[in-house]
Amino acid sequence: MQTFLDFEKPIAELEGKIEDLRHLSDGGDINIAEEVGKLQAKADRLLRQTYEKLSPAQKVMVARHPNRPHTLDYIGTLIDDFTPLAGDRAFGEDQAIVGGLGRFRGQSVVVMGHEKGADTEDRVRHNFGSARPEGYRKAQRLMQMAQRFTLPIVTLIDTAGAYPGIASEERGQAEAIARSIEVGLGVSVPFVSVVIGEGGSGGAIAIATADRVLMLEHAVYSVISPEGCASILWRSASHSADAAQALRLTAADLKQLGVIDDVIREPVGGAHRDPDRMIADVGTAIASALAETGGVDGALLRRRRREKFLAMGRTEAG
């Protein structure tokens, strides 16, 4: 069942009328099929117009849509012979980050990503995609495995941020994130990251220090959530729309700023409207990115990657 966002109410009303008409039979002077066709064309036009002018705050809502394909959806379709690997070999398992070995279009890869979960029980099990330190230490282990066996790394980013609980802090959350960034910058194998939903703070960049960072058209990527930013600057989360505007968190903004390398277009109405097509398009983008980096010397890959991230935010005097 389709879930509609607040700004999609006019579209929801039209699609509701279409669904009602489809349950009627032709009668009298009304041609049901013709009426459905007219309403469908109007709904499609409204959907396209709405998504062509989304505000940053609306893009945040789309990025968080519950029906948006998640990491396990991408892995299930794009990765053959996937073998999940668990545990950080230090404390335990964290299902907010899933990962393992598999084959992408015939090529062995290490793949991992944040998993938010599909329903209430699933979301609780995956902690809504917010990883604890053991999740990031598992990510380090997988990246080091990729380095040892010369396997490309593919990561899928979809988290509101690392889990900020007391237990996480006690187990070294900041150190785990920093170490993950260090390991990602240090590997000498091809590394591709895709922001598929939310890219929140250090919890996202911990597994996104890649040679090619791609981002879905309606995904978001920022140092803090709009709500968190508004609570700090305005002392009220009610200013989250203003914060979203100021944060420059959209794919178009981040491409312009050089934070990401490319934008993957989404189906009209967002990835949740046509998940199969979205997953296929992401697969094509990953294949292209791996082809660009696959033949490059490992030392050169590592140096370029480090230089790219160190250059972000740098300004020239004068």
PAMIDO-509327 format. One record per atom (N, C-alpha, C): residue in three letters; x, y, z. Coordinates in pm, whole numbers, plus 50000, padded with zeros to 5 digits. Example, Ala and Ser with C-alpha at 12.3 -4.5 7.8 and 13.67 -1.06 7.14 Angstrom:
2
ALA513194943150780 ALA512304955050780 ALA513204967050780 SER512854977550708 SER513674989450714 SER512905000350787 
END
This chain:
318
MET500844988150000 MET500005000050000 MET500885012450000 GLN500605021849907 GLN501405033849892 GLN501245043150013 THR502365047850065 THR502365057750172 THR502625071350111 PHE501755081050139 PHE501905094350083 PHE502465103950188 LEU503345112750142 LEU503925122850229 LEU502975134950236 ASP503215143750331 ASP502305155050353 ASP502105163450226 PHE503195166250155 PHE503085174850037 PHE502485167549916 GLU502235154549931 GLU501665146649822 GLU500135145049832 LYS499495152449923 LYS498055150649944 LYS497225152649818 PRO497485162849734 PRO496705164049610 PRO496865151949518 ILE498075146349515 ILE498325134349435 ILE497575122549494 ALA497595121449627 ALA496885110449694 ALA495395110949666 GLU494825122949664 GLU493395124249636 GLU493055119749495 LEU493875123749399 LEU493635119549260 LEU493775104449245 GLU494805098749306 GLU495015084349292 GLU493935076649366 GLY493395082549474 GLY492265076349543 GLY491035075949454 LYS490775086849382 LYS489635087249290 LYS489805077049178 ILE491025075849128 ILE491305066149022 ILE491015051949071 GLU491445048949193 GLU491225035649249 GLU489745032849268 ASP488995042949312 ASP487545041249329 ASP486875038649194 LEU487275046049091 LEU486665044348959 LEU486955030448902 ARG488125025248930 ARG488495012148876 ARG487635000848932 HIS486975003649044 HIS486114993549104 HIS484664994749055 LEU484435004448969 LEU483095006248911 LEU483035000048772 SER481854997048728 SER481664992048591 SER481065003248509 ASP481295002848378 ASP480745013048290 ASP479225013048298 GLY478635024848296 GLY477175025748301 GLY476715039548263 GLY475555040448203 GLY474985053348164 GLY475855060248062 ASP476055073148083 ASP476825081147989 ASP478295082148026 ILE478725074948132 ILE480095076148180 ILE480955064548128 ASN482055067948063 ASN483025057948019 ASN484125057448125 ILE484075046948206 ILE484995046048321 ILE486455046148275 ALA486785038348174 ALA488165037448127 ALA488685051048081 GLU487815058648014 GLU488215071947966 GLU488445081348083 GLU487555080848183 GLU487705089448300 GLU488975085948378 VAL489235072948391 VAL490455068448460 VAL491685073548386 GLY491655072748254 GLY492785077448174 GLY493055092248194 LYS491985100248197 LYS492135114748215 LYS492705117948353 LEU492145111248455 LEU492635113648591 LEU494075108948609 GLN494425097548545 GLN495775092348556 GLN496785101848493 ALA496415107448379 ALA497295117148312 ALA497485129448400 LYS496405133848464 LYS496485145448553 LYS497355142348674 ALA497195130248731 ALA497985126248848 ALA499475125248812 ASP499765119548695 ASP501155118248651 ASP501795131948631 ARG501015141148573 ARG501535154648549 ARG501795161848682 LEU500875160348775 LEU501025166748906 LEU502205160948982 LEU502375147748972 LEU503505141049038 LEU504825146248983 ARG504905147248851 ARG506135152148789 ARG506425166648828 GLN505405175048824 GLN505585189048859 GLN505985190649006 THR505395182549092 THR505715183349236 THR507165179649262 TYR507635168949199 TYR508985164149226 TYR510065172049152 GLU509665180249057 GLU510635188848990 GLU511025200849075 LYS510205204249175 LYS510475216149256 LYS510425213249406 LEU510925201649446 LEU510965198349589 LEU511905207749663 SER511475212049781 SER512345219849869 SER513305210349940 PRO514395215449998 PRO515295206750074 PRO514555199050185 ALA513625205550254 ALA512885198850361 ALA512025187450305 GLN511445189450188 GLN510655178850125 GLN511545167250079 LYS512755170550035 LYS513685159949996 LYS514075151350116 VAL514175157650232 VAL514445150050355 VAL513325139950378 MET512085144250358 MET510945135250377 MET510995123650278 VAL511365126550153 VAL511455115950052 VAL512575106250087 ALA513715111550131 ALA514855103150167 ALA514515093550281 ARG513555097650366 ARG513155089450481 ARG511915081050452 HIS511415081250330 HIS510165074250298 HIS510265059450339 PRO509285054150410 PRO509375040350460 PRO509405029750350 ASN508905033050230 ASN508905023250121 ASN510115024350030 ARG511015033250063 ARG512225034849982 ARG513075022149993 PRO513655017349882 PRO514475005149892 PRO515665007149985 HIS515914997050067 HIS516984997450166 HIS518174989050121 THR519204989250202 THR520454982250168 THR520214967550133 LEU519434960350214 LEU519224946250187 LEU518444943950058 ASP517624953650017 ASP516944952549887 ASP517964953249774 TYR518914962449785 TYR519944963749683 TYR520844951249680 ILE521254946849798 ILE522114935049804 ILE521394922849747 GLY520124921149783 GLY519364909649738 GLY519224908949588 THR519194920449521 THR519044920849375 THR520374921349302 LEU521314929249352 LEU522544931949278 LEU523694922349310 ILE523654916049426 ILE524784907849470 ILE524424893049466 ASP525144885449388 ASP524954870949382 ASP525824864049488 ASP525354852649535 ASP526114844449631 ASP526544852649753 PHE525644861249801 PHE526004869749915 PHE526164861350041 THR527294863050107 THR527584856250233 THR527754866750342 PRO526754868450429 PRO526874878750533 PRO527924874950637 LEU528624884850687 LEU529624882850791 LEU529224891250911 ALA529354885551030 ALA528854892151151 ALA529964894051253 GLY529774903951339 GLY530664905851453 GLY531884914251425 ASP532374920851531 ASP533544929451518 ASP534794922951577 ARG534654910751629 ARG535764903451692 ARG536294910751816 ALA535444919351874 ALA535854926451995 ALA534734927152098 PHE533504929552052 PHE532384930652146 PHE531194922152103 GLY530724924151980 GLY529554916751937 GLY529094920751798 GLU527874916951766 GLU527284919651635 GLU526374931851643 ASP526374939751538 ASP525484951351526 ASP524804950451390 GLN523494948251392 GLN522754946451268 GLN522354959451201 ALA522744970851259 ALA522494983551191 ALA523364984751066 ILE524504977851066 ILE525344976950946 ILE525394962350905 VAL524974959650783 VAL525044945950729 VAL526124945750622 GLY526794934550610 GLY527854933750510 GLY528374919650494 GLY529164917850391 GLY529734904750365 GLY530374904050228 LEU530504891750179 LEU531134889150050 LEU530084884949948 GLY530344888049824 GLY529424883849719 GLY530004887049583 ARG529184884849480 ARG529614887649343 ARG528704898249281 PHE529324908749232 PHE528584919149162 PHE528924918249014 ARG527944913848937 ARG528124912048792 ARG529364903648761 GLY529514892848840 GLY530604883448818 GLY531884886648890 GLN531984898348950 GLN533194902649018 GLN533024901349169 SER533974894849234 SER533914893449380 SER534104907149445 VAL533254910349544 VAL533324923249613 VAL533044921349761 VAL533444931249839 VAL532984932749976 VAL531914943649973 VAL530734940550024 VAL529634950050021 VAL529084951850163 MET528734964050197 MET528154966650330 MET527314979350323 GLY526454981050422 GLY525654993150427 GLY524784993750551 HIS524225005350576 HIS523275007150687 HIS521935001050647 GLU521314994150739 GLU519994988250713 GLU519004993550816 LYS517965000450768 LYS516965006350858 LYS515864996550896 GLY515614986550813 GLY514544976950841 GLY513264980250766 ALA512464969850741 ALA511274971250657 ALA509984973050735 ASP509894967350855 ASP508704968850937 ASP509144971751081 THR508174973051171 THR508524977151308 THR509514967651374 GLU509234954751368 GLU510124944951431 GLU511514945351368 ASP511544946451235 ASP512794946951161 ASP513584959551195 ARG512874970751207 ARG513544983351238 ARG514174983051377 VAL513474977151471 VAL514034975951605 VAL515284967251602 ARG515224956051530 ARG516374946951523 ARG517594953851462 HIS517344962151361 HIS518444969351295 HIS518714982951357 ASN518044985951467 ASN518224998751539 ASN518035010651445 PHE517095009351352 PHE516745020151260 PHE517945025051178 GLY518925016351160 GLY520085019951079 GLY521125028251152 SER520975030151283 SER521945038051360 SER522915028651431 ALA524125028251382 ALA525095018351429 ALA525775022251559 ARG526125012051635 ARG526925013451756 ARG528405011151720 PRO529315012851814 PRO530735011251781 PRO531074997951716 GLU530424987151763 GLU530734974051706 GLU530344973151559 GLY529354981151516 GLY528994981451375 GLY530124987251291 TYR530714998051341 TYR531815004351267 TYR533094995951275 ARG533264988751385 ARG534444979951392 ARG534254967851301 LYS533024963551282 LYS532764953151182 LYS533074958551042 ALA532674971051016 ALA532964977150886 ALA534474977750862 GLN535244981250966 GLN536704981450952 GLN537224967650916 ARG536694957550983 ARG537134943850958 ARG536874939850813 LEU535714943750762 LEU535364940350623 LEU536244947950524 MET536534960550553 MET537414968150464 MET538824962450465 GLN539284958450583 GLN540614952350591 GLN540664938950519 MET539554931650522 MET539464919050448 MET539544921750297 ALA538844932150254 ALA538894935850113 ALA540324939250072 GLN541034946250158 GLN542424949750130 GLN543284937150120 ARG543074927850213 ARG543894915750218 ARG543714907150093 PHE542474906450044 PHE542194897849929 PHE542004905649799 THR542354918349801 THR542304927049682 THR540914926849618 LEU539904929749698 LEU538524930049650 LEU537984944349654 PRO537254948549552 PRO536624961749557 PRO535624962549671 ILE535394974749720 ILE534454977149829 ILE533284985349775 VAL532074981049808 VAL530864988549774 VAL530094991049903 THR529785003549933 THR529015006550053 THR527755014350017 LEU526685011850094 LEU525395018350073 LEU525045026050199 ILE524815038950186 ILE524675047950300 ILE523205051450322 ASP522715048750443 ASP521315051950475 ASP521135051850627 THR521505062850690 THR521405063650835 THR521145077950879 ALA520365079450985 ALA520175092751043 ALA521415097151119 GLY522275087651151 GLY523505090551225 GLY523865078951315 ALA525065079151367 ALA525495068651460 ALA524655069451588 TYR524475057851652 TYR523645057451773 TYR524365064551888 PRO523695074551953 PRO524365082852054 PRO524135078452198 GLY523745066052221 GLY523455061652358 GLY524675061152447 ILE524425060552578 ILE525515060352676 ILE526425048252654 ALA525825036552629 ALA526635024552609 ALA527545026052488 SER527045032652382 SER527885034952264 SER529075043752298 GLU528825054052376 GLU529915063052416 GLU530935055652503 GLU530425046952590 GLU531315039252677 GLU532215029852597 ARG531685024852485 ARG532465015452403 ARG533265022452294 GLY533305035852296 GLY534195042952205 GLY533615046252070 GLN532415052152068 GLN531765055251941 GLN532605064451853 ALA533115075251910 ALA533885085051831 ALA535135078551773 GLU535825070751856 GLU537045064151808 GLU536735054251697 ALA535625046951709 ALA535255036951609 ALA534955043651474 ILE534255055051479 ILE533945062351356 ILE535225067851294 ALA536075074051377 ALA537335079651326 ALA538205068751265 ARG538275057251331 ARG539085046251279 ARG538525040951148 SER537215040451134 SER536605035951009 SER536955045350894 ILE536915058450923 ILE537305068150821 ILE538765065950781 GLU539625063750880 GLU541045061450854 GLU541255048950768 VAL540575038150803 VAL540735025650727 VAL540235027650584 GLY539075034350569 GLY538545036750435 GLY539465044950349 LEU540105055050407 LEU541035063350332 LEU542335055850300 GLY542625045450379 GLY543915038650365 GLY543935026450276 VAL542765020950241 VAL542785008950158 VAL543225012450016 SER543835002749948 SER544345005149813 SER543574997049709 VAL542294994649737 VAL541424987749641 VAL540314997449599 PRO539684995249483 PRO538595004049441 PRO537475004449544 PHE536935016249565 PHE535965018449673 PHE534875027749619 VAL533635022849619 VAL532485030549569 VAL531425031149677 SER530895043149704 SER529815044949801 SER528615051249732 VAL527415047249775 VAL526185053049722 VAL525305057249839 VAL524945070049845 VAL523995074949945 VAL522595072049890 ILE521915062049948 ILE520635057549894 ILE519435063649965 GLY519675069950081 GLY518575075950157 GLY519105087650237 GLU519245085750367 GLU519845095850453 GLU521335093350470 GLY522105103950462 GLY523525103150496 GLY523745112350614 GLY523695106950734 GLY523715115250854 GLY525045115250925 SER525745126450923 SER526885129351009 SER528015118950997 GLY528785117351104 GLY529895107851103 GLY529435093651085 GLY528195090851125 GLY527665077451105 GLY527605073450960 ALA527485083350871 ALA527465080650727 ALA528865080450669 ILE529635090850696 ILE530955091950632 ILE531925081150680 ALA531615074850793 ALA532475064150844 ALA532685053050742 ILE531685050650657 ILE531855040250553 ILE531665046350414 ALA531975059250400 ALA531765065850271 ALA532985073650222 THR534175070250273 THR535385077150225 THR535895069950100 ALA535125071149993 ALA535345062949874 ALA535975070649759 ASP536485063149661 ASP537005069349539 ASP535905076349463 ARG534725070049459 ARG533565075949393 ARG532395075749492 VAL531895087449525 VAL530735088549613 VAL529555092949527 LEU528585084049513 LEU527395086649432 LEU526215089249525 MET525195095949473 MET524065099549558 MET522785099549476 LEU521745093349532 LEU520455093549464 LEU519895107649463 GLU519115110549361 GLU518615124149337 GLU517885130149457 HIS517085122149526 HIS516325127449639 HIS516855122849774 ALA518085117849777 ALA518745114649903 ALA519275127549965 VAL519665126850091 VAL520255138450160 VAL521515134050232 TYR522435143450252 TYR523735140250310 TYR524215152750384 SER524365151950515 SER524725163950591 SER525405160350722 VAL526015170450784 VAL526755168550908 VAL525815166451027 ILE524555170551013 ILE523575169151120 ILE522195169051057 SER521235163251124 SER519865163251072 SER519295177451080 PRO518345180950993 PRO517715194251003 PRO517105196851140 GLU516495186551201 GLU515895188151333 GLU516955191251438 GLY518065184051430 GLY519155186351526 GLY519765200151510 CYS519955204151384 CYS520505217451357 CYS519575228351408 ALA518275226751383 ALA517305236751427 ALA517255237651579 SER517395226251646 SER517365226151793 SER518555233551852 ILE519685233251781 ILE520885240251829 ILE520815255151797 LEU520485258451671 LEU520525272451627 LEU519315280651668 TRP518135274351660 TRP516895281551690 TRP516225277051820 ARG516835267351885 ARG516285261752009 ARG514895255651987 SER514605251951862 SER513295246151831 SER513385238251702 ALA512905225851705 ALA512905217551585 ALA511895222351481 SER511035231851520 SER510045237151426 SER510705244851311 HIS511975248351327 HIS512715255451222 HIS513495245751133 SER513105233151133 SER513875223151057 SER513895226050907 ALA512825232050853 ALA512825235550710 ALA513885246050679 ASP514015255850769 ASP515065265950751 ASP516455259550760 ALA516605250150852 ALA517885243350869 ALA518215235050745 ALA517225228150690 ALA517445220050570 ALA517925228750454 GLN517355240650444 GLN517775250050339 GLN519215254350360 ALA519565257450483 ALA520905262550514 ALA521985251950503 LEU521635239550529 LEU522625228850534 LEU523175224750397 ARG522475228650290 ARG522905224850154 ARG523065209650145 LEU522035202450184 LEU522125187850196 LEU521605179950076 THR521155186849971 THR520615179649856 THR521735174849763 ALA521405165249679 ALA522395159749586 ALA522935170449493 ALA522055179349442 ALA522495189849351 ALA523485199249419 ASP523185203149544 ASP524095211949618 ASP525445205249642 LEU525415192749684 LEU526645185749720 LEU527505182749598 LYS526865180449484 LYS527635178749360 LYS528335191749326 GLN527635203049339 GLN528225216049312 GLN529375219249407 LEU529235214949532 LEU530275217549632 LEU531445207749623 GLY531315197249543 GLY532385187549529 GLY532445177049638 VAL531375176049717 VAL531335166049825 VAL531035152149768 ILE530205151649664 ILE529935138949597 ILE530395139949452 ASP530485128249387 ASP531025128049250 ASP529955127649143 ASP528795121849174 ASP527755121149071 ASP526395118749136 VAL525345122349061 VAL523965120849107 VAL523265110449021 ILE522575101149084 ILE521805090849013 ILE520345095149012 ARG519775097048893 ARG518395101348882 ARG517445090748939 GLU516375095549001 GLU515355086449055 GLU514145086248963 PRO513345075548968 PRO512085075348894 PRO511205087048938 VAL510325091548849 VAL509405102448885 VAL508605098349009 GLY508625106849111 GLY507935103549235 GLY508815096949338 GLY510105095149307 GLY511035089549405 GLY511305074649388 ALA512365069949451 ALA512795056049439 ALA511715046349484 HIS510875050349580 HIS509845041449633 HIS508735038649533 ARG508625046849429 ARG507575044749328 ARG507955033649230 ASP509225031549210 ASP509685021149117 ASP511015015449168 PRO510975007849279 PRO512215003049339 PRO513054994049248 ASP512394985949165 ASP513164977049076 ASP514014985148980 ARG513424995448922 ARG514185003948829 ARG515295011248902 MET514995016149025 MET515995023349101 MET517195014449132 ILE516935002349175 ILE518014993049208 ILE518844989949084 ALA518174988048970 ALA518894985248846 ALA519784997048806 ASP519285009248821 ASP520065021148785 ASP521265022848878 VAL521075019749005 VAL522185020449100 VAL523255010049062 GLY522814998149022 GLY523744987848979 GLY524574992548860 THR523934999148764 THR524645004348647 THR525665014948688 ALA525275023648781 ALA526185034248827 ALA527385028448902 ILE527145018348984 ILE528245011849057 ILE529195005148959 ALA528654998248860 ALA529494991448760 ALA530375001448686 SER529795012948652 SER530565023248582 SER531675028748671 ALA531365031148798 ALA532365036448891 ALA533495026448915 LEU533145013648926 LEU534185003448945 LEU535055002048821 ALA534445003648704 ALA535215002848579 ALA536235014348571 GLU535855026048621 GLU536745037648619 GLU537955035848710 THR537755028848821 THR538815027648921 THR539505014148921 GLY538945004448850 GLY539444990648858 GLY540864988748810 GLY541284996448710 GLY542624994348655 GLY543675003948709 VAL543305011848810 VAL544235021748864 VAL545115015448972 ASP546395019148973 ASP547325014049073 ASP546825017249215 GLY546975007649306 GLY546435009149440 GLY546995021149515 ALA548285023549503 ALA548905034949573 ALA548345048149520 LEU548115048649388 LEU547555060749327 LEU546115062749371 LEU545345051749378 LEU543965052649427 LEU543925058549567 ARG544765053349653 ARG544785057849792 ARG545175072549801 ARG546175076649724 ARG546625090549729 ARG545545100049677 ARG544905096449565 ARG543835104849510 ARG542665106049607 ARG542335094849672 ARG541195094749765 ARG541475104049883 ARG542655102949938 ARG543005111350053 ARG543025126150012 GLU543575129049897 GLU543645142949850 GLU542245148549827 LYS541345140249774 LYS539975144749748 LYS539295149049877 PHE539395140849980 PHE538705144050105 PHE539385155350181 LEU540715156050173 LEU541415166950242 LEU541125180450177 ALA540795180250047 ALA540525192749975 ALA539125198250003 MET538245190250059 MET536875194950083 MET536845205950187 GLY536205217050152 GLY536105228350243 GLY537315237550240 ARG538325234050162 ARG539515242550155 ARG539215254750070 THR539645266150116 THR539455278650040 THR540815284650006 GLU540855292249897 GLU542085298549855 GLU542085313149903 ALA543215317249956 ALA543345331150002 ALA543375340449883 GLY542915352649905 GLY543025362449800 GLY541715367649756 
END
